[in-house]
């Protein structure tokens, strides 16, 4: 179902702001010493960024669908690290390491789940749910 233009624009703007903040946080975490806590926080922020970017692009997709899609995408990327494909891509284009990671870590799967929950909560609280009023059955109600 298409959203009214005003609702769609508001969701895009707020989602874009959440994506920008989470991207800045994620890049800031790259400047810190790598610790297990920083690694988990980075994974959580990664999910919030993906969900927010997705909702900024496709505002009619709800908070649950965006969060679940972000979790699914990150899980596929994490599982792909069990193969040599991501390393080949990183060898050819080093900045892709930020997206593809470096090695499989099962703890990241739990961090992604936490990130999906956080993304859902942020989207419900800050981005909002699209509420479209049903047309009145009788004119003048």
Secondary structure, DSSP 4 states (H G I P E B T S, - for coil): -PPPHHHHHHHHHHHHHHHHHHHHHHHHHHTS---HHHHHHHHHHHHHHHHHHHHHH-TTS-HHHHHHHHHHHHHHHHHHTTSSHHHHHHHH-GGGHHHH-SS--HHHHHHHHHHHHHHHHHIIIII-----PPPPSSTT-
